[in-house]
């Protein structure tokens, strides 16, 4: 067993169950990151799909993360937002670019269906990605984007 230190929570493999409760019977070789307490325990579903094998521990360093399952607005301290769209499409509203000085990573972690997440511009600073008009960004299941404030009025995606 080992402890893995990551720069931020987005270094986790796509499709991992990131939650404090046992996801149950999900199929062999799936990853579950148990967020009950730090360091997070990393489990892999065994080949017979009957139990979780402990692989090690994950220590996420200085990253503020949130998991949302319904429409939500960015919080100034957000660094990583995991959007779970298994219950339906979810909209995520950005703050004005002037309110952010650090990157924001947004991930659609849904693996159960094709529901999308949409990143919406802020009404007072609608320029999301340098477009002349207000624009939005659709995240399909598994998509991950890092968004940076390019100026005090414009967001940039990398």
Secondary structure in CASP SS format (residue, H / E / C, confidence):
PFRMAT SS
TARGET T0000
AUTHOR 0000-0000-0000
METHOD secondary structure of the structure
MODEL  1
X C 1.00
X E 1.00
X E 1.00
X E 1.00
X E 1.00
X E 1.00
X C 1.00
X C 1.00
X H 1.00
X H 1.00
X H 1.00
X C 1.00
X C 1.00
X C 1.00
X C 1.00
X C 1.00
X E 1.00
X E 1.00
X E 1.00
X C 1.00
X C 1.00
X C 1.00
X C 1.00
X C 1.00
X C 1.00
X C 1.00
X C 1.00
X C 1.00
X C 1.00
X C 1.00
X E 1.00
X E 1.00
X E 1.00
X E 1.00
X C 1.00
X C 1.00
X C 1.00
X C 1.00
X C 1.00
X E 1.00
X E 1.00
X E 1.00
X E 1.00
X E 1.00
X E 1.00
X C 1.00
X C 1.00
X C 1.00
X C 1.00
X C 1.00
X C 1.00
X E 1.00
X E 1.00
X E 1.00
X E 1.00
X E 1.00
X E 1.00
X E 1.00
X E 1.00
X E 1.00
X C 1.00
X C 1.00
X C 1.00
X C 1.00
X E 1.00
X E 1.00
X E 1.00
X E 1.00
X C 1.00
X C 1.00
X C 1.00
X E 1.00
X E 1.00
X C 1.00
X C 1.00
X C 1.00
X C 1.00
X C 1.00
X C 1.00
X E 1.00
X E 1.00
X E 1.00
X E 1.00
X C 1.00
X C 1.00
X C 1.00
X C 1.00
X C 1.00
X C 1.00
X E 1.00
X E 1.00
X E 1.00
X E 1.00
X C 1.00
X C 1.00
X C 1.00
X H 1.00
X H 1.00
X H 1.00
X C 1.00
X C 1.00
X C 1.00
X C 1.00
X E 1.00
X E 1.00
X E 1.00
X E 1.00
X E 1.00
X C 1.00
X C 1.00
X C 1.00
X C 1.00
X C 1.00
X C 1.00
X C 1.00
X C 1.00
X E 1.00
X E 1.00
X E 1.00
X E 1.00
X C 1.00
X E 1.00
X C 1.00
X C 1.00
X E 1.00
X C 1.00
X C 1.00
X C 1.00
X C 1.00
X C 1.00
X C 1.00
X C 1.00
X C 1.00
X C 1.00
X C 1.00
X C 1.00
X E 1.00
X E 1.00
X E 1.00
X C 1.00
X C 1.00
X C 1.00
X C 1.00
X E 1.00
X E 1.00
X E 1.00
X E 1.00
X E 1.00
X E 1.00
X C 1.00
X C 1.00
X C 1.00
X C 1.00
X C 1.00
X E 1.00
X E 1.00
X E 1.00
X C 1.00
END
